[in-house]
């Protein structure tokens, strides 16, 4: 009889992964970073529009 079981599979994660930030907060962080880099006003307006 073969004693090998094959590849083992994890059934649960060790650490819970959750959203620490809301989507609006992440957008604001990204938007401010792009402003700091010096993106053009039209580009920033298109980010707001989307």
N, C-alpha and C positions, 0 to 999 in steps of 0.2 A: 504494500500500500504506500502511496506517495504521501509524504508528510507536509509538502508545500501547500500553503493555503492561497497563494496568489497575492496580488497587490492589496494592501490594507487600505481602508477608506475611513477618513475621519467622519464621525457622525455629528459633531457639534463644534462650533468655534470656541476657542478659549477666551477671547475677549469680545465683548459686545461692541459692534460698530454702529454708532448713531450719528445723526446730523447735529453737529454742535452749533451750526449757524442756519438761519433761515435763508432762503434763496434771495430775498431782497437785500439782506445784509451782505451776502457774497457778491451780488451785483454792484453794490455801492463800493465795496473794497476794490473790485476790479476797475470800476469806472474812475475812481480817484487815482488809481495807479496809472491808468492811461492818460489822465489829465496831467499827472506829474511828469510823464515822459514827454509830453508836449504834442499830443495828437491834435489834428486840425479840428476846428469847431464843427465842420460838417460831418466828420467821422464820429465825433462824440454825439452829435444829434442823431445819427443813424443808430448808434448803440441804444439811445433812449427810446427810439421809435420801435425797435425790435423788442 
